[in-house]
Amino acid sequence: MDFTHLLADRTKTMGASAIREILKVVSQPGMVSLAGGIPAPESFPMEIMGELTAKVIDKYASGAFQYDLTEGFPPLRTALVTYLAQKGIQATADEIMIASGSQGVLDAVAKVLIAKGDKIAVEAPTYLGALQAFNPYEPEYVRMDTDDDGLIPESLEQVVQTHKVKFIYLVPTFQNPTGRTIPVARRKRIAEIVQQYEALLIEDDPYSALRYRGENLPPIRTFAPEHVLYISTLSKVFAPGLRIGFYVGPPAISRWMVIVKQGVDLHTNTFSQALAAEYLAGSYLDQQLPKIVNLYRPKQEAMLTALDKYFPNNFMWSKPEGGMFIWAEGPQGIDAEELYWKAIEKKVAFVPGKYFYTQPGEGLATMRLNYTMSDEATIDRAIKTLSEVIVKELR
Ligand SMILES: Cc1ncc(COP(=O)(O)O)c(C=O)c1O
């Protein structure tokens, strides 16, 4: 029996994910994947998981296995007060909500705010997972221009002047997919614009802790606390499988996000939240974070060095000070998806950048390169192979 006819209209419009189809080959044996966006397993603090588990059982006993508040496990929310204060974000435990990953927050944002046809302003390119969270609610996307310093404030201003946008979605630090970071002066200008136009900004910040060089930057929320819903996660600094995301938002919106979460999963996994609470409160994170940064820094440097060494000089690429991605762009006329299939034959995978755009025909010559999952020598070899493929194609 084919039950396709039972699908809701909105499900049919979502379509199969083209990127999922093309990335199926990435798991072939012998493939070097620069395509993923996942943390290296060596970044997980495996040596303390047993100790943390024992602490959780000792401290919370059956409480760590019981149903809990939809808003989040109170000791985790308390621990996050200090964590967020270090980023300059002032919030009480009551204002901090937990979700199943930042992806869970994005879904709740979409469910609470987006009605069919609503306009959502996104960077071009933007995080694909956010589009996947928003798409089922059938928004229309308004693109905002970016350059090497991320979102261009004038483009944001023009968008909010000409469109009635429901919200603006931004990844200001080490953006996925470009790795770009918005400098402080632009952050302040963006904050002024959202305040002036009484707009709502969703600031998604999974990567700022992964800084390999340079100074930490204040989140945009610090400049416009009433207009920004700030989202972050422990996925990149603890373990993504635990699914711990969190947010601080305007109370009128957070309240509804909690109500919709009740209908989704009642609450995020209590045991995971208890582990996370102990990880943060026991200053384990303070010890682990330098290890993660020291693990990724040489990988990133290896990729930047290899790009300098091998890539044709009509290609440009981002040079982020942290995060998990480098964004490369070739001359007009290059088709990165064609390159992808040629590179796959040589056992190297990356993500063609066009999938991170909301408008067809954009970003055809772009590619997202990830360096967290391979060692330095493999990264060097993979970039060399990729440039050989490109050079052959350019000929
Ligand atoms: C920009 C951005 N937001 C959200 C997420 C989702 O992360 P998680 O749900 O694991 O917190 C990711 C994951 O890669 C991301 O890159």
The ligand as an SDF file (V2000), in Angstrom:
LIG
                    3D

 16 16  0  0  0  0  0  0  0  0999 V2000
   24.3190   27.1860   12.9750 C   0  0  0  0  0  0  0  0  0  0  0  0
   23.8480   25.9430   13.6370 C   0  0  0  0  0  0  0  0  0  0  0  0
   22.7450   25.9770   14.3960 N   0  0  0  0  0  0  0  0  0  0  0  0
   22.2780   24.8890   15.0160 C   0  0  0  0  0  0  0  0  0  0  0  0
   22.9170   23.6650   14.8940 C   0  0  0  0  0  0  0  0  0  0  0  0
   22.3070   22.4710   15.5750 C   0  0  0  0  0  0  0  0  0  0  0  0
   23.0920   22.0260   16.6280 O   0  0  0  0  0  0  0  0  0  0  0  0
   22.5120   21.2050   17.8440 P   0  0  0  0  0  0  0  0  0  0  0  0
   21.0790   20.8880   17.5770 O   0  0  0  0  0  0  0  0  0  0  0  0
   23.3650   19.9920   17.9460 O   0  0  0  0  0  0  0  0  0  0  0  0
   22.6600   22.1010   19.0490 O   0  0  0  0  0  0  0  0  0  0  0  0
   24.0610   23.5640   14.1110 C   0  0  0  0  0  0  0  0  0  0  0  0
   24.7270   22.2670   13.9630 C   0  0  0  0  0  0  0  0  0  0  0  0
   25.6190   22.0360   13.2020 O   0  0  0  0  0  0  0  0  0  0  0  0
   24.5430   24.7380   13.4600 C   0  0  0  0  0  0  0  0  0  0  0  0
   25.6310   24.7110   12.6720 O   0  0  0  0  0  0  0  0  0  0  0  0
  1  2  1  0
  2  3  1  0
  2 15  2  0
  3  4  2  0
  4  5  1  0
  5  6  1  0
  5 12  2  0
  6  7  1  0
  7  8  1  0
  8  9  2  0
  8 10  1  0
  8 11  1  0
 12 13  1  0
 12 15  1  0
 13 14  2  0
 15 16  1  0
M  END
$$$$
